[in-house]
Structures are given as C-alpha cells and as structure tokens.
Amino acid sequence: LVYLRKAKIALGRDTVENEEISVIKKERAIIYIKKGQYKMALELLNQVTKFYERNAFSKELANLYLQTGFALVESDNFEAALKNYFKVLNISDEDHYQLERCKALIQIGRIYHFLN
C-alpha cells in the first residue's frame, strides 16, 4: 500500500528525475501493457527511456527498447517497433547482451513474418 502511494506521487511529476522514479514508471508501463493500454505505456516508456539515454544505462535501455517495441507492435506500429528492436541489436552488439539480442531478433522475425 505504501509502495503504491509512493508510485502515485512519483508518477505525478512531469520529468523523470532519478532512477527510482524511472523504475516506478517502468513498472507502471508494464502494468499498462498487460491491461492493453498501450498509449499510456508508451508515454511512460518514452519518459523513462530519455532518463536512461542521458545516464548511459545500456542494459536497462536495451530492455526498455524491447518493451517499447512490444507495445508498438500491439498498437500495430510495426515500423517504429522495428526501429526499437534494431536499437536493441546495436546496444547488444556493443555490450554483448546476448539475451536481449536474441529477444530482439525473435521479435524482428515475428514482425517480418506477420508483414509478409
């Protein structure tokens, strides 16, 4: 209960100020994804992504791009989803994140299969 109150307070702020708030926003975005509320999820994921881009958290950034890609696919925005998945490939190639790389390749394959 206390955790939810803190999350609501943090979500009321306009900018992502620190990692703790980013984690809360990311968790909230995941909840929105599970509820099928992709627009809300994408808004939060974009805010969190900006924080991680500024602060060079590459593994977390790769995971955010994966989640953003998923929400975009579910919103039928395949082109934007592919851009996110290719960003994951770039990060994973540089930093050797094999799990994230595999996830991105699978999602890219699924999109191409669906479109063709």
N, C-alpha and C positions, 0 to 999 in steps of 0.2 A: 504494500500500500504506500509506504514512504517512497519507494522507488518510483512508482507511477506518478506521485505528486512532483517529485524532482524532475521527471521526464516532461511533464506538462509545463512546468516553469521554464525549463531549458528550451522546449520547442517554441515557446512564445517569443523568443529573441529573434531578431532579424538576421544576425550573422552568426556564423559558426566561429566561436571564439577559441575553443580549445578542443583537445582530443576527447575529453569526457563528454562534452556536448555532442561531438561528432558521433561517438559511439551510440549515444541515446538516439540521435536522429537516424542513424543507420538501422538500428533495431526497430524503430518505428516504421521506417520504409519497408522493412521485411514484413512487418505485420500488414501494411497496406497491400503489398504484393500478394500475400496469402489471401487477403479479402477481395482481391481483384480490383483494387483501387489504384490503378497504375499511374494515373496522373499525379496523385498525391505522393506516391512512392518516388516517382521521377523528380519531383520538386525537391524532396528531401535528399535523394541521392546526389543530385546536382550540387546542392549546398555542401554536402559532406565531401564530395569529390574536389571541390575548389580548395577546401582546407587541406586535404591530403596532397594535392598537387603543389600547394605552396610549401608544404613541410616535408616533402620527399619521403613519404611512407609508401615505398613501392609495392610491397606485398599487399598491403591494405588497399592501395589504389587498384591493383590488378583485380582484387575481389570485388571492389565497387564497380569496376567496369563490367565484370561478369554479371553482377546483379542488375545493373542498369540495362545491359544487353537483354537480359531475360524480360524485364519489364517492357522494353521496347518491342520485343518480339510479340509479347502478349497484347500489345497495343497495335500490332500489325505495321510497325515502323521498322521494316527489315533492313533498310539501308543504314539507318542510324545504329541499329543493333550490330550490324557487321562492323561499323567503324569502332564501336566499343570493343568488340571481340578482337579486332586487329590491334588495338591498343594493348590489350592483354598479351597478345603474342609478342609485341615489341618489348614490353616490360619483362616478360618471362624469358625472352632470349637474352636480354642484358643481365638479368639477375638469377637465371637458372631455376625458375619456379616451374617445375615440371607438372605438378598437379594443375595449376592454373592454366598452363599451356594446353594440357590435354582437354580440360573443360572447354576452353575457347575453341579448340579445333573441332570438338564434337558439336558445339553449337553452330559453328560456321557450316559444318557439313549438313546439319539438320536444316538450316535456312536454305542452302543451295538445293538440297533435295526437295524441300517444300516448293521452292520457286520454279523448279524445272519439272 
